[in-house]
C-alpha cells in the first residue's frame, strides 16, 4: 500500500437552485473525515493523499453522499499524481515550492 498518491478533486453539482458550492464542499470534507483520508480544502478544489485504493473509494463515497442530497447531475474531476520514486505528501509538495521562492 503506497501512500505517495496525491490527488485533486473537484465536484460540480448542476441543476440546483443555488450557485454556491460550500454546502457540497462541506459534505465532501465530512465524508473524507469518515474515510480517514488526509485532505486540504483549497479555493478551487480539495487535495487528498493516501493509497490509490483509499482515494478512489473516498471519491465514490463523496459522490454517493452528494447524490443522497437529491442532486440530479454531478461532474467530477479527479487528477491523480502517483509518485513512486520517493515519498512526498501534500505538505512536502508545498514546502518544495516555498523553498524555491
N, C-alpha and C positions, 0 to 999 in steps of 0.2 A: 504494500500500500504506500504509494508515493504521496507526500504532502506538498510537492513542488508545483502543484497546479494552481494557477491564479485565473480568475475569470471575471468578466464584467457582464452584468445582467441588466438589461433594460426591458421593462414590460410596459406596453402601451395598451390601455383599455379604451376601446372605442364604443360609441353609442350610449354614453351616459349623459345625464342632464347637466353635468358639471365638468369644466375643463381642468380642474385641479386633480393632481395625481397623488397628493400627500396621503390620502386615506389608503390607497393601494400600496404605496411605499411602506406605510406602517404595517400593513398586512404581510408584506414580503419580509420585513425585518422581524416581526413576531414569529413568522414561520421559520426563518433562519435560526432564531433563538431556540426553538423547539428541536431543530435539526442539529444543534450544537456545531454550527459552521461559523468560522471566523469571517466577519464581513466589515466593510466600511461603506457607509452611505455617502455618496458624492452628489453634487448638484444635478448630474446628468445620468446617473446610474448607480448601481451597487456593485462594489468589488467584493469578491469572495475568494477564499483559499481553502484547500483541503485536498482530499483524494478526488480523482476524476469521478469515481462512482458516487461519492458523497455529494459532490457539486451537482451532478445530473439528477440525483434523487431529490435534492433540495429545490432545483428548478421545477421539477414536476410537482412537488408539494406546494410551491408558491402558486403555480398555475392553477392547481385544483382549488386552493384557498380563495383565489380571486374569482374563479368560476362560481364558487359557492355563494358569492355576494350577489349573484344574478347577472353578472357580466355576460353579454352575448357575443362579444368578439374581443380577443386578446392577441396582440402581436408581441412576440418575444424575440429579443435579440440577445444572443449569447456569444461572447468572444472568449475563447479558451487559450491560455498560454501554459502549455505543458512543458516545463523546463526539466530536462533530465540530466544535465551536466553538473549542476550543483544546486543545493537548496537556496532559494531566495524567495521569501514570502512577500506579502504586500508591503510591510514596513521596510523591508530591505530594498525593495524596488524604489520606494520614495526616497529613502536615505541615499541611495546611489545617485539619484539625480540632484538632490540637495547638496551633496558633497562636491558636485561639479559646478555649482552656481557661484 
